[in-house]
Amino acid sequence: MVSRYYNGFSHHKIEEPINKLVYEITSLIKFKQDYSSAIDMILKNNLKLEDVVSRTARLTFDEVVKLADLLISRK
């Protein structure tokens, strides 16, 4: 039964490409604390901070503030 449950999720696709980008950006921040690469991805893909924040609940308030501060200083 467990294998059937996991097989159902193995074929799941992210519908919007922006969601995949947001996932990669938040993963860089959460697991590697690599704000520089995250900001590079945001700027390269012409995303707004709002795009990232509105599509994830994984970032803490402090991480969002730090990301915003660094993003503003890079522009």
Biopython code that builds the backbone (N, CA, C, O; Angstrom):
import numpy as np
from Bio.PDB.StructureBuilder import StructureBuilder

atoms = [
    (1, "MET", "N", (0.818, -1.193, 0.000)),
    (1, "MET", "CA", (0.000, 0.000, 0.000)),
    (1, "MET", "C", (0.859, 1.253, 0.000)),
    (1, "MET", "O", (0.521, 2.239, -0.655)),
    (2, "VAL", "N", (1.959, 1.220, 0.725)),
    (2, "VAL", "CA", (2.830, 2.392, 0.777)),
    (2, "VAL", "C", (3.415, 2.687, -0.600)),
    (2, "VAL", "O", (3.484, 3.850, -0.996)),
    (3, "SER", "N", (3.835, 1.667, -1.334)),
    (3, "SER", "CA", (4.412, 1.892, -2.653)),
    (3, "SER", "C", (3.399, 2.530, -3.595)),
    (3, "SER", "O", (3.762, 3.371, -4.417)),
    (4, "ARG", "N", (2.140, 2.140, -3.483)),
    (4, "ARG", "CA", (1.109, 2.746, -4.321)),
    (4, "ARG", "C", (0.946, 4.225, -3.966)),
    (4, "ARG", "O", (0.758, 5.057, -4.854)),
    (5, "TYR", "N", (1.016, 4.549, -2.701)),
    (5, "TYR", "CA", (0.903, 5.929, -2.240)),
    (5, "TYR", "C", (2.032, 6.778, -2.802)),
    (5, "TYR", "O", (1.788, 7.879, -3.295)),
    (6, "TYR", "N", (3.254, 6.290, -2.737)),
    (6, "TYR", "CA", (4.391, 7.055, -3.235)),
    (6, "TYR", "C", (4.427, 7.118, -4.750)),
    (6, "TYR", "O", (4.893, 8.112, -5.308)),
    (7, "ASN", "N", (3.953, 6.093, -5.427)),
    (7, "ASN", "CA", (3.910, 6.134, -6.887)),
    (7, "ASN", "C", (2.987, 7.237, -7.385)),
    (7, "ASN", "O", (3.240, 7.831, -8.433)),
    (8, "GLY", "N", (1.943, 7.511, -6.660)),
    (8, "GLY", "CA", (1.045, 8.586, -7.054)),
    (8, "GLY", "C", (1.716, 9.941, -7.018)),
    (8, "GLY", "O", (1.393, 10.816, -7.822)),
    (9, "PHE", "N", (2.646, 10.127, -6.097)),
    (9, "PHE", "CA", (3.325, 11.404, -5.983)),
    (9, "PHE", "C", (4.549, 11.510, -6.884)),
    (9, "PHE", "O", (5.009, 12.618, -7.160)),
    (10, "SER", "N", (5.080, 10.403, -7.342)),
    (10, "SER", "CA", (6.289, 10.447, -8.153)),
    (10, "SER", "C", (6.037, 11.084, -9.514)),
    (10, "SER", "O", (6.974, 11.555, -10.158)),
    (11, "HIS", "N", (4.799, 11.102, -9.951)),
    (11, "HIS", "CA", (4.470, 11.673, -11.256)),
    (11, "HIS", "C", (3.920, 13.100, -11.141)),
    (11, "HIS", "O", (3.471, 13.675, -12.132)),
    (12, "HIS", "N", (3.954, 13.659, -9.952)),
    (12, "HIS", "CA", (3.442, 15.003, -9.737)),
    (12, "HIS", "C", (4.373, 16.024, -10.382)),
    (12, "HIS", "O", (5.591, 15.950, -10.224)),
    (13, "LYS", "N", (3.798, 16.966, -11.101)),
    (13, "LYS", "CA", (4.596, 18.002, -11.755)),
    (13, "LYS", "C", (4.178, 19.359, -11.221)),
    (13, "LYS", "O", (3.008, 19.584, -10.909)),
    (14, "ILE", "N", (5.134, 20.253, -11.121)),
    (14, "ILE", "CA", (4.821, 21.626, -10.739)),
    (14, "ILE", "C", (4.250, 22.310, -11.969)),
    (14, "ILE", "O", (4.887, 22.343, -13.021)),
    (15, "GLU", "N", (3.057, 22.851, -11.836)),
    (15, "GLU", "CA", (2.352, 23.380, -12.998)),
    (15, "GLU", "C", (2.965, 24.667, -13.536)),
    (15, "GLU", "O", (3.097, 24.824, -14.749)),
    (16, "GLU", "N", (3.333, 25.565, -12.677)),
    (16, "GLU", "CA", (3.867, 26.834, -13.132)),
    (16, "GLU", "C", (5.384, 26.849, -12.985)),
    (16, "GLU", "O", (5.908, 26.484, -11.932)),
    (17, "PRO", "N", (6.093, 27.268, -14.030)),
    (17, "PRO", "CA", (7.561, 27.331, -13.938)),
    (17, "PRO", "C", (8.044, 28.259, -12.828)),
    (17, "PRO", "O", (9.108, 28.034, -12.250)),
    (18, "ILE", "N", (7.278, 29.289, -12.530)),
    (18, "ILE", "CA", (7.682, 30.221, -11.477)),
    (18, "ILE", "C", (7.720, 29.522, -10.122)),
    (18, "ILE", "O", (8.540, 29.867, -9.271)),
    (19, "ASN", "N", (6.848, 28.551, -9.915)),
    (19, "ASN", "CA", (6.842, 27.812, -8.647)),
    (19, "ASN", "C", (8.122, 27.009, -8.472)),
    (19, "ASN", "O", (8.630, 26.882, -7.357)),
    (20, "LYS", "N", (8.644, 26.469, -9.559)),
    (20, "LYS", "CA", (9.903, 25.736, -9.495)),
    (20, "LYS", "C", (11.050, 26.681, -9.147)),
    (20, "LYS", "O", (11.924, 26.337, -8.351)),
    (21, "LEU", "N", (11.046, 27.861, -9.740)),
    (21, "LEU", "CA", (12.071, 28.858, -9.419)),
    (21, "LEU", "C", (12.003, 29.268, -7.949)),
    (21, "LEU", "O", (13.028, 29.360, -7.274)),
    (22, "VAL", "N", (10.807, 29.508, -7.467)),
    (22, "VAL", "CA", (10.627, 29.906, -6.071)),
    (22, "VAL", "C", (11.103, 28.796, -5.147)),
    (22, "VAL", "O", (11.729, 29.067, -4.123)),
    (23, "TYR", "N", (10.813, 27.552, -5.499)),
    (23, "TYR", "CA", (11.285, 26.419, -4.699)),
    (23, "TYR", "C", (12.816, 26.392, -4.654)),
    (23, "TYR", "O", (13.402, 26.188, -3.591)),
    (24, "GLU", "N", (13.457, 26.596, -5.796)),
    (24, "GLU", "CA", (14.921, 26.597, -5.841)),
    (24, "GLU", "C", (15.502, 27.764, -5.033)),
    (24, "GLU", "O", (16.509, 27.602, -4.344)),
    (25, "ILE", "N", (14.875, 28.923, -5.116)),
    (25, "ILE", "CA", (15.339, 30.095, -4.375)),
    (25, "ILE", "C", (15.211, 29.867, -2.875)),
    (25, "ILE", "O", (16.148, 30.133, -2.122)),
    (26, "THR", "N", (14.062, 29.376, -2.442)),
    (26, "THR", "CA", (13.875, 29.146, -1.006)),
    (26, "THR", "C", (14.775, 28.030, -0.499)),
    (26, "THR", "O", (15.223, 28.068, 0.647)),
    (27, "SER", "N", (15.042, 27.052, -1.327)),
    (27, "SER", "CA", (15.963, 25.980, -0.923)),
    (27, "SER", "C", (17.374, 26.510, -0.728)),
    (27, "SER", "O", (18.068, 26.109, 0.206)),
    (28, "LEU", "N", (17.801, 27.413, -1.609)),
    (28, "LEU", "CA", (19.125, 28.025, -1.444)),
    (28, "LEU", "C", (19.222, 28.766, -0.111)),
    (28, "LEU", "O", (20.251, 28.721, 0.562)),
    (29, "ILE", "N", (18.157, 29.434, 0.252)),
    (29, "ILE", "CA", (18.158, 30.216, 1.492)),
    (29, "ILE", "C", (18.052, 29.297, 2.711)),
    (29, "ILE", "O", (18.810, 29.449, 3.668)),
    (30, "LYS", "N", (17.115, 28.345, 2.679)),
    (30, "LYS", "CA", (16.873, 27.501, 3.849)),
    (30, "LYS", "C", (18.013, 26.532, 4.135)),
    (30, "LYS", "O", (18.406, 26.366, 5.290)),
    (31, "PHE", "N", (18.542, 25.896, 3.112)),
    (31, "PHE", "CA", (19.501, 24.817, 3.332)),
    (31, "PHE", "C", (20.959, 25.233, 3.206)),
    (31, "PHE", "O", (21.829, 24.634, 3.838)),
    (32, "LYS", "N", (21.238, 26.256, 2.394)),
    (32, "LYS", "CA", (22.631, 26.667, 2.181)),
    (32, "LYS", "C", (22.931, 28.070, 2.701)),
    (32, "LYS", "O", (24.092, 28.477, 2.748)),
    (33, "GLN", "N", (21.899, 28.808, 3.091)),
    (33, "GLN", "CA", (22.040, 30.202, 3.500)),
    (33, "GLN", "C", (22.802, 30.998, 2.438)),
    (33, "GLN", "O", (23.606, 31.873, 2.761)),
    (34, "ASP", "N", (22.539, 30.684, 1.175)),
    (34, "ASP", "CA", (23.209, 31.306, 0.042)),
    (34, "ASP", "C", (22.305, 32.384, -0.559)),
    (34, "ASP", "O", (21.644, 32.171, -1.575)),
    (35, "TYR", "N", (22.295, 33.524, 0.086)),
    (35, "TYR", "CA", (21.449, 34.632, -0.354)),
    (35, "TYR", "C", (21.932, 35.204, -1.683)),
    (35, "TYR", "O", (21.124, 35.666, -2.489)),
    (36, "SER", "N", (23.218, 35.177, -1.914)),
    (36, "SER", "CA", (23.785, 35.737, -3.142)),
    (36, "SER", "C", (23.269, 34.989, -4.377)),
    (36, "SER", "O", (22.849, 35.616, -5.349)),
    (37, "SER", "N", (23.298, 33.677, -4.340)),
    (37, "SER", "CA", (22.793, 32.880, -5.469)),
    (37, "SER", "C", (21.283, 33.038, -5.612)),
    (37, "SER", "O", (20.763, 33.065, -6.728)),
    (38, "ALA", "N", (20.583, 33.141, -4.495)),
    (38, "ALA", "CA", (19.131, 33.335, -4.533)),
    (38, "ALA", "C", (18.796, 34.668, -5.200)),
    (38, "ALA", "O", (17.877, 34.747, -6.016)),
    (39, "ILE", "N", (19.533, 35.697, -4.854)),
    (39, "ILE", "CA", (19.304, 37.016, -5.460)),
    (39, "ILE", "C", (19.653, 36.993, -6.936)),
    (39, "ILE", "O", (18.955, 37.601, -7.748)),
    (40, "ASP", "N", (20.723, 36.300, -7.292)),
    (40, "ASP", "CA", (21.075, 36.166, -8.709)),
    (40, "ASP", "C", (19.934, 35.527, -9.498)),
    (40, "ASP", "O", (19.618, 35.965, -10.604)),
    (41, "MET", "N", (19.318, 34.491, -8.927)),
    (41, "MET", "CA", (18.188, 33.833, -9.594)),
    (41, "MET", "C", (16.987, 34.765, -9.721)),
    (41, "MET", "O", (16.304, 34.775, -10.745)),
    (42, "ILE", "N", (16.738, 35.538, -8.684)),
    (42, "ILE", "CA", (15.620, 36.489, -8.716)),
    (42, "ILE", "C", (15.831, 37.516, -9.816)),
    (42, "ILE", "O", (14.924, 37.785, -10.604)),
    (43, "LEU", "N", (17.026, 38.090, -9.870)),
    (43, "LEU", "CA", (17.315, 39.120, -10.864)),
    (43, "LEU", "C", (17.371, 38.548, -12.280)),
    (43, "LEU", "O", (16.880, 39.173, -13.220)),
    (44, "LYS", "N", (17.958, 37.381, -12.433)),
    (44, "LYS", "CA", (18.078, 36.745, -13.755)),
    (44, "LYS", "C", (16.710, 36.441, -14.355)),
    (44, "LYS", "O", (16.522, 36.549, -15.567)),
    (45, "ASN", "N", (15.765, 36.064, -13.515)),
    (45, "ASN", "CA", (14.435, 35.687, -13.984)),
    (45, "ASN", "C", (13.408, 36.796, -13.859)),
    (45, "ASN", "O", (12.210, 36.564, -14.023)),
    (46, "ASN", "N", (13.878, 38.008, -13.566)),
    (46, "ASN", "CA", (13.003, 39.183, -13.456)),
    (46, "ASN", "C", (11.838, 38.970, -12.493)),
    (46, "ASN", "O", (10.706, 39.368, -12.771)),
    (47, "LEU", "N", (12.129, 38.342, -11.365)),
    (47, "LEU", "CA", (11.109, 38.133, -10.341)),
    (47, "LEU", "C", (11.111, 39.303, -9.372)),
    (47, "LEU", "O", (12.099, 40.025, -9.238)),
    (48, "LYS", "N", (9.991, 39.469, -8.708)),
    (48, "LYS", "CA", (9.889, 40.454, -7.638)),
    (48, "LYS", "C", (9.969, 39.711, -6.315)),
    (48, "LYS", "O", (9.708, 38.510, -6.248)),
    (49, "LEU", "N", (10.325, 40.422, -5.284)),
    (49, "LEU", "CA", (10.348, 39.829, -3.949)),
    (49, "LEU", "C", (8.957, 39.304, -3.598)),
    (49, "LEU", "O", (8.819, 38.270, -2.944)),
    (50, "GLU", "N", (7.949, 40.014, -4.030)),
    (50, "GLU", "CA", (6.569, 39.601, -3.779)),
    (50, "GLU", "C", (6.274, 38.232, -4.402)),
    (50, "GLU", "O", (5.548, 37.430, -3.816)),
    (51, "ASP", "N", (6.837, 37.962, -5.595)),
    (51, "ASP", "CA", (6.639, 36.659, -6.238)),
    (51, "ASP", "C", (7.155, 35.537, -5.354)),
    (51, "ASP", "O", (6.516, 34.493, -5.224)),
    (52, "VAL", "N", (8.302, 35.754, -4.754)),
    (52, "VAL", "CA", (8.919, 34.726, -3.911)),
    (52, "VAL", "C", (8.136, 34.564, -2.611)),
    (52, "VAL", "O", (7.798, 33.446, -2.222)),
    (53, "VAL", "N", (7.854, 35.655, -1.954)),
    (53, "VAL", "CA", (7.204, 35.612, -0.644)),
    (53, "VAL", "C", (5.771, 35.086, -0.738)),
    (53, "VAL", "O", (5.326, 34.343, 0.137)),
    (54, "SER", "N", (5.057, 35.460, -1.780)),
    (54, "SER", "CA", (3.653, 35.037, -1.886)),
    (54, "SER", "C", (3.498, 33.567, -2.258)),
    (54, "SER", "O", (2.419, 32.999, -2.088)),
    (55, "ARG", "N", (4.555, 32.947, -2.760)),
    (55, "ARG", "CA", (4.453, 31.553, -3.196)),
    (55, "ARG", "C", (5.102, 30.559, -2.236)),
    (55, "ARG", "O", (5.162, 29.367, -2.539)),
    (56, "THR", "N", (5.579, 31.015, -1.108)),
    (56, "THR", "CA", (6.181, 30.094, -0.155)),
    (56, "THR", "C", (5.849, 30.503, 1.269)),
    (56, "THR", "O", (5.704, 31.685, 1.583)),
    (57, "ALA", "N", (5.735, 29.508, 2.110)),
    (57, "ALA", "CA", (5.554, 29.747, 3.537)),
    (57, "ALA", "C", (6.763, 29.232, 4.301)),
    (57, "ALA", "O", (6.764, 29.208, 5.531)),
    (58, "ARG", "N", (7.784, 28.823, 3.575)),
    (58, "ARG", "CA", (8.961, 28.204, 4.191)),
    (58, "ARG", "C", (9.926, 29.224, 4.781)),
    (58, "ARG", "O", (10.676, 28.898, 5.701)),
    (59, "LEU", "N", (9.923, 30.443, 4.272)),
    (59, "LEU", "CA", (10.870, 31.437, 4.764)),
    (59, "LEU", "C", (10.343, 32.107, 6.023)),
    (59, "LEU", "O", (9.165, 32.450, 6.119)),
    (60, "THR", "N", (11.237, 32.284, 6.983)),
    (60, "THR", "CA", (10.863, 33.007, 8.196)),
    (60, "THR", "C", (10.863, 34.503, 7.915)),
    (60, "THR", "O", (11.357, 34.956, 6.883)),
    (61, "PHE", "N", (10.309, 35.251, 8.835)),
    (61, "PHE", "CA", (10.280, 36.701, 8.698)),
    (61, "PHE", "C", (11.701, 37.254, 8.593)),
    (61, "PHE", "O", (11.969, 38.123, 7.764)),
    (62, "ASP", "N", (12.599, 36.757, 9.421)),
    (62, "ASP", "CA", (13.989, 37.225, 9.392)),
    (62, "ASP", "C", (14.667, 36.930, 8.054)),
    (62, "ASP", "O", (15.438, 37.750, 7.556)),
    (63, "GLU", "N", (14.383, 35.770, 7.474)),
    (63, "GLU", "CA", (14.969, 35.424, 6.176)),
    (63, "GLU", "C", (14.432, 36.330, 5.074)),
    (63, "GLU", "O", (15.180, 36.727, 4.181)),
    (64, "VAL", "N", (13.151, 36.656, 5.129)),
    (64, "VAL", "CA", (12.553, 37.555, 4.142)),
    (64, "VAL", "C", (13.157, 38.950, 4.263)),
    (64, "VAL", "O", (13.465, 39.589, 3.257)),
    (65, "VAL", "N", (13.322, 39.415, 5.490)),
    (65, "VAL", "CA", (13.901, 40.741, 5.712)),
    (65, "VAL", "C", (15.336, 40.796, 5.194)),
    (65, "VAL", "O", (15.726, 41.759, 4.533)),
    (66, "LYS", "N", (16.117, 39.761, 5.495)),
    (66, "LYS", "CA", (17.501, 39.721, 5.024)),
    (66, "LYS", "C", (17.553, 39.664, 3.503)),
    (66, "LYS", "O", (18.367, 40.351, 2.887)),
    (67, "LEU", "N", (16.698, 38.857, 2.892)),
    (67, "LEU", "CA", (16.634, 38.769, 1.444)),
    (67, "LEU", "C", (16.258, 40.108, 0.833)),
    (67, "LEU", "O", (16.867, 40.536, -0.148)),
    (68, "ALA", "N", (15.262, 40.773, 1.401)),
    (68, "ALA", "CA", (14.844, 42.090, 0.891)),
    (68, "ALA", "C", (15.959, 43.102, 1.016)),
    (68, "ALA", "O", (16.202, 43.866, 0.083)),
    (69, "ASP", "N", (16.643, 43.128, 2.149)),
    (69, "ASP", "CA", (17.729, 44.066, 2.374)),
    (69, "ASP", "C", (18.853, 43.861, 1.355)),
    (69, "ASP", "O", (19.351, 44.821, 0.765)),
    (70, "LEU", "N", (19.242, 42.612, 1.159)),
    (70, "LEU", "CA", (20.313, 42.324, 0.201)),
    (70, "LEU", "C", (19.881, 42.576, -1.241)),
    (70, "LEU", "O", (20.682, 43.022, -2.064)),
    (71, "LEU", "N", (18.636, 42.296, -1.540)),
    (71, "LEU", "CA", (18.115, 42.536, -2.888)),
    (71, "LEU", "C", (18.088, 44.032, -3.204)),
    (71, "LEU", "O", (18.453, 44.445, -4.305)),
    (72, "ILE", "N", (17.660, 44.830, -2.248)),
    (72, "ILE", "CA", (17.631, 46.281, -2.432)),
    (72, "ILE", "C", (19.036, 46.835, -2.615)),
    (72, "ILE", "O", (19.257, 47.718, -3.444)),
    (73, "SER", "N", (19.970, 46.323, -1.853)),
    (73, "SER", "CA", (21.347, 46.825, -1.948)),
    (73, "SER", "C", (22.006, 46.410, -3.264)),
    (73, "SER", "O", (22.931, 47.085, -3.716)),
    (74, "ARG", "N", (21.557, 45.318, -3.892)),
    (74, "ARG", "CA", (22.130, 44.860, -5.165)),
    (74, "ARG", "C", (21.579, 45.636, -6.359)),
    (74, "ARG", "O", (22.243, 45.745, -7.389)),
    (75, "LYS", "N", (20.381, 46.169, -6.226)),
    (75, "LYS", "CA", (19.769, 46.900, -7.350)),
    (75, "LYS", "C", (20.344, 48.253, -7.378)),
    (75, "LYS", "O", (19.985, 49.059, -8.237)),
]
sb = StructureBuilder()
sb.init_structure("model")
sb.init_model(0)
sb.init_chain("A")
sb.init_seg("    ")
for serial, (resi, resn, name, xyz) in enumerate(atoms, 1):
    if name == "N":
        sb.init_residue(resn, " ", resi, " ")
    sb.init_atom(name, np.array(xyz, "f"), 0.0, 1.0, " ", f" {name:<3s}", serial, name[0])
structure = sb.get_structure()
